[in-house]
Amino acid sequence: MPEYVFDNSGEQTVDRFAALESLYDKVTVARLGELGVAAGWHCLEVGGGGGSVARWLAGAVGPTGSVLATDIDPSRMDSSAPGVTVRQHDIVTDPLPEAGFDLVHARLVLLHLPGRLRALERIRTALKPGGWLLLDEFDCSYLPLLAAPDEASRELFAAVSGGVHRLIDDIGGDSAWGRNALAAMRDKGFADCASTAYCESWPGGSPGARLHRANAVQVRDQLVGKGIVTAEQFGAFLDLIDDPSLVMNSYLMHSVRGRRPE
Ligand SMILES: C[S@@+](CC[C@H](N)C(=O)[O-])C[C@H]1O[C@@H](n2cnc3c(N)ncnc32)[C@H](O)[C@@H]1O
C-alpha cells in the first residue's frame, strides 16, 4: 500500500509545490524566525518538496551552519542550491544522526504518514538537547466556505475536498493531524510545546484554488473509481474551483513547536 497519497513525479506536483511556497512560506519563515534560527545552526528539513524552505534556511544559517533537506522523492529539489545538501530519505525508517540538529522542520509531511509517531520519536533523538522541532500541519477537518454561488456548489466542494482527505486517511494518514500534533509531541517527550494557527480567504482561481485543483486532479481516478464523485461532478468541480464567486477558507495550518529537553 502506498504511504503517500500524492506522487512527486506527477505533473500536478509543480503546481502543488508552487502553491505551497507562495501561500505558506511567509508563515513558515515567520515561525522559524520566532525560534531564533541563526548563523551556525544545523538544520534538517524533512520532506522538503520543492526545497524553498531549505533554501531560506541555508541563507539564515550561513556558511558556518548546515541544511540537510530530505525527501522520499527529492527529484523536485535543486540539489545545487548553495548551502543545501539534498538526500533521498524516508523519515520513518532511514538512519538519522543522533543529536545532530539544532532544528528540524517538516511541513505537511507527517500528516501523510502512517508512521508519523515513530517519525516523531526519531526526530526527537536526532535533535541536540534543547533543539527545536517545528511542524507546519493542516487540520483539514476545518475547511468552511466563506462564500459560494449556491448550495449545490457547497456540496460539490465538500464532496471533492472531503474525498481527498478520505484518501489520505484510508492509507493511514491523519488529515486532521494539525489539531493532534501538539498532544502527540508532548506524548513523545518534547518540552515547551506550543502552537500558532494561520488561515486566510482563498477566492476561486487563486493560488489556493490551484492547490485544491492540483491535489484533486492527481487523485481524480481514485475519487471517481471509489465512487466518491462521478466524472461529471469532477468536471464541475474544476469549473467551480476557478469561479471567483467561490471563496474558500484556506487550510488551517498549525505551526507546532517543541524542543528536545536539555
Ligand atoms: C505535501 S508535500 C510538502 C512538501 C513541502 N514540505 C512543502 O510544504 O512545500 C509532502 C512531501 O513529503 C514527502 N514525503 C512523503 N513521505 C515521506 C517520507 N516517508 N519521508 C520523507 N519525505 C516524505 C513527499 O515526497 C513530498 O515531497
The ligand as an ORCA input file, in Angstrom:
! r2SCAN-3c Opt
* xyz 0 1
  C       2.627     17.828      0.665
  S       4.316     17.683      0.245
  C       5.019     19.045      1.172
  C       6.325     19.498      0.594
  C       6.994     20.643      1.365
  N       7.297     20.250      2.723
  C       6.155     21.886      1.355
  O       5.431     22.148      2.315
  O       6.207     22.619      0.364
  C       4.877     16.281      1.201
  C       6.316     15.891      0.895
  O       6.684     14.837      1.812
  C       7.418     13.860      1.108
  N       7.327     12.572      1.829
  C       6.294     11.701      1.819
  N       6.578     10.646      2.585
  C       7.816     10.851      3.116
  C       8.654     10.103      3.994
  N       8.278      8.918      4.480
  N       9.861     10.613      4.324
  C      10.261     11.820      3.803
  N       9.509     12.561      2.961
  C       8.292     12.093      2.620
  C       6.789     13.844     -0.276
  O       7.604     13.240     -1.241
  C       6.527     15.328     -0.510
  O       7.634     15.950     -1.137
*
